Amino acid sequence: MSALLGFPNPVNEKAARTVAAVVALTAALALATGWLWLLYPLALGFLARVATGPRLSPLGRFAMWFARSHLGRPRYVPGPPKRFAQGIGALCTTAGAVALAAGSTAIPVAVLALMIVFATLESVVAFCAGCAIFGGLMRLGLIPERICLECSDIAARQV
């Protein structure tokens, strides 16, 4: 079981950006068509990636293959901030999915809009809001530096 659970460190940023692109496109499709039910697979995907990285996430596995096959040499970044960002995505999409199941449409629409904004920032300009929050929490001492020594200044990494 322990071999199944876990998150890669480092992470190929090109694969992470591919995941973000598909999340943004899925969220946009959901809003454009009214298919709010797409929040369910989005939430399950985020939960799978937080728990196992790409191992149990079809999107994560696709992104790794696509990045390796079509995007050239990997660009490695620290894993813990990416896992933290996936956790934020899991929390938001799960809340949206639960709200949808309870009959709300306003909360799911807001969550999908947030997914479009933040996933697009990650996929297009390599700005990971969750990673920036992670770096800020490290600077405040809320995340021990031993968790990710190379992450202590996320803003300084090259794009």
C-alpha positions in Angstrom: 0.0 0.0 0.0 2.8 2.4 0.8 4.2 1.9 -2.7 0.9 3.1 -4.1 0.5 6.2 -2.0 2.9 9.1 -2.3 3.7 12.0 -4.6 6.7 12.3 -6.8 9.5 14.6 -5.9 10.7 16.2 -8.1 7.8 16.8 -10.6 8.1 17.4 -14.3 6.6 20.9 -14.6 5.6 20.2 -18.2 3.4 17.3 -17.0 1.9 19.5 -14.3 1.2 22.2 -16.8 -0.5 19.7 -19.1 -2.7 18.5 -16.2 -3.6 22.1 -15.5 -4.5 22.7 -19.2 -6.9 19.8 -19.2 -8.4 20.9 -15.9 -9.0 24.4 -17.3 -10.5 23.1 -20.5 -12.7 20.7 -18.6 -13.9 23.5 -16.3 -14.6 25.7 -19.3 -16.5 23.0 -21.1 -18.6 22.4 -17.9 -19.5 26.1 -17.8 -20.1 26.5 -21.5 -22.4 23.5 -21.7 -24.0 23.5 -18.3 -22.5 20.1 -17.6 -21.7 20.8 -14.0 -21.5 17.1 -13.4 -17.9 17.4 -14.8 -17.0 18.6 -11.3 -17.2 14.9 -10.1 -14.4 13.6 -12.3 -12.4 16.8 -11.7 -12.7 16.2 -7.9 -11.8 12.5 -8.2 -8.8 13.3 -10.3 -7.5 15.9 -7.8 -8.1 13.4 -5.0 -6.2 10.7 -6.9 -3.3 13.0 -7.7 -3.0 14.2 -4.1 -3.0 10.6 -2.8 -0.8 8.9 -5.4 0.6 11.5 -7.8 -0.1 10.2 -11.3 -0.3 6.5 -10.4 -4.1 6.4 -10.1 -5.0 9.5 -12.1 -5.7 8.8 -15.8 -5.1 12.5 -16.5 -1.8 12.4 -14.5 -0.6 9.4 -16.4 -1.6 10.9 -19.8 0.2 14.2 -18.8 3.4 12.3 -18.0 3.3 10.4 -21.3 2.4 13.6 -23.3 5.1 15.7 -21.6 7.7 12.9 -22.1 6.7 12.2 -25.7 5.9 15.7 -27.0 7.3 18.5 -24.9 11.0 17.7 -24.8 13.3 17.5 -21.9 11.6 17.6 -18.5 11.8 20.7 -16.3 11.9 19.5 -12.8 10.4 21.4 -9.9 9.9 20.4 -6.2 7.0 18.0 -5.6 5.7 19.2 -2.2 4.3 22.6 -3.5 2.7 20.8 -6.4 1.0 18.3 -4.0 -0.1 21.2 -1.9 -1.6 22.9 -5.0 -3.4 19.6 -5.9 -4.7 19.5 -2.4 -6.3 23.0 -2.8 -7.8 21.8 -6.1 -9.1 18.7 -4.4 -10.7 20.7 -1.6 -12.3 23.2 -3.9 -13.6 20.7 -6.5 -14.9 18.3 -3.8 -16.7 21.2 -2.1 -18.2 22.1 -5.5 -19.2 18.5 -6.2 -20.8 18.1 -2.7 -22.7 21.4 -3.2 -23.8 20.2 -6.7 -25.1 16.9 -5.2 -27.0 19.0 -2.6 -28.7 20.9 -5.3 -26.6 24.1 -5.5 -25.5 25.5 -8.8 -23.9 28.8 -7.6 -21.1 27.1 -5.7 -20.2 24.7 -8.5 -20.2 27.5 -11.0 -17.9 29.6 -8.8 -15.6 26.6 -8.3 -15.4 25.9 -12.0 -14.6 29.6 -12.7 -11.8 29.5 -10.1 -10.5 26.3 -11.7 -10.4 28.1 -15.1 -8.5 31.1 -13.7 -5.9 29.2 -11.6 -5.4 26.2 -14.0 -5.0 28.6 -16.9 -2.3 30.6 -15.0 -0.5 27.3 -14.3 -0.7 26.0 -17.8 -0.1 29.2 -19.8 2.4 31.2 -17.7 3.7 28.6 -15.2 2.3 30.5 -12.2 1.1 28.0 -9.6 -0.9 29.8 -7.0 -0.8 26.8 -4.7 3.0 26.8 -5.0 3.1 30.5 -4.2 1.0 30.0 -1.1 3.2 27.0 -0.1 6.3 29.3 -0.4 4.6 31.9 1.7 3.6 29.4 4.4 7.2 28.2 4.5 8.5 31.8 4.9 6.1 32.2 7.8 7.4 29.1 9.4 4.1 27.2 9.1 5.6 24.6 6.8 9.0 23.3 8.1 11.9 24.0 5.8 12.9 20.4 6.0 9.8 19.5 4.0 11.3 21.2 1.0 14.6 22.9 1.3 14.7 23.7 -2.4 11.2 25.3 -2.2 11.9 28.0 0.3 11.7 30.7 -2.4 9.2 29.5 -5.0 9.2 33.0 -6.6 12.8 32.7 -7.5 12.5 29.7 -9.7 13.0 30.2 -13.4 10.1 29.8 -15.9 
